[in-house]
Amino acid sequence: MSNKNPIETLYDRLTTTFENVNEQSKKRLEQYDASQLSRRIRIDTGSFSGPSSDHNSKEIVLNQRFLTLIWCITYIIYEVTANKTKTAKQVTANYMEIDGQDPEVKQMDWLFDWAFKLKTGGDEQWPDGLPNPATTTETVRIVNVIFIDAITYIMYHEVAHLVNNHWNSFKEIAQKKFLGFDLTEDEIILSKQLEQEADTFAYESLISQDDSDEVRYHKLFGMIMAGLSTLFAHPKGSKLNDEIHPGSHIRIFNTRLRENFDEGNQFRLNRAMNTGLSMFCKLHEIKIEQKKFAEFTELLDYLFELIQAHADEKLKC
């Protein structure tokens, strides 16, 4: 494989989708002048970091390692949700075991291990033989669509910070936090309100009332992948409960409540959330009890409460 990261093959498409996601958002972008928002998206090829907005240049900044991790997690969760559950062993009414000897499952394990190490300086060269965004398969085609929606949602979240002047409200809070001073209750509330405002702005920018059910389904799948990837992107030793940001698990569950779909698509979205949250629990050695749940939503509520119970503990990796 060449030294070019396959994720780069999606950059032009990412920019085009961001600027033309729907007519409402296109008009909204056109209203912002250069003092509010630069139309340039900066790709950071340095060490791993989350997405951000540069309040000086007015650019959205996306880290290539972070983008790679999101794509890999999206691929794994989609593949498990869409295909591997068909051959899984049903342990209880609510629990299945994926066949660990399945060559494609072993491949996904390898893909996750490689992508997860990008957080701590792992080799960025995409391993030969593993799925990547340039692979021409139907699964990759669908995953690329969901990935683009996930990143578009993240970018509009950053747009909200820029065009709503969040930095003016946030900079003193961030400086106090950086210097190790305790934040007041009002500062904590304000900071989280700004993040929630940006989440709502991003949702309203991505989802249009003119979208078909299938388009809305893929977009919400992308929003869930954005949340799950942020969950996995937390650095070792950090805590999910953050004074400045709402917990990633909380944001995922807020996303879940934004839309309702027909039984089939809703089931697939719930199963994707279950897969991602269960992966996170396993990774961080959070024990999941094999309880019986009458509804899938009860299982998701249980996982939320389980993760919330550990949200003040330092992450293991």
Protein Blocks (a to p, Z undefined) as FASTA:
>chain_A
ZZbdfklmmmmmmmmmmmmmpmklmmmmmmpcfkloccbdcddfbdcddddddfklopac
ddfklmmmmmmmmmmmmmmmmmmmmmpccfblmbccddfklmklmmmmmmmmmmmmmmno
pafbdcehiacfkbccfklmmmmmmmmmmmmmmmmmmmmmmmnommmmmmmmmmmmmnop
acdfklmmmmmmmmmmmmmmmmmmmpcfkbcfklmmmmmmmmmmmmmmmmmmpcghiafb
dfkbccfklmmmmmmmmpccdfklmmmmmmmmmmmmmmmmmmnopacdddddfbfklmmm
mmmmmmmmmmmpccfZZ
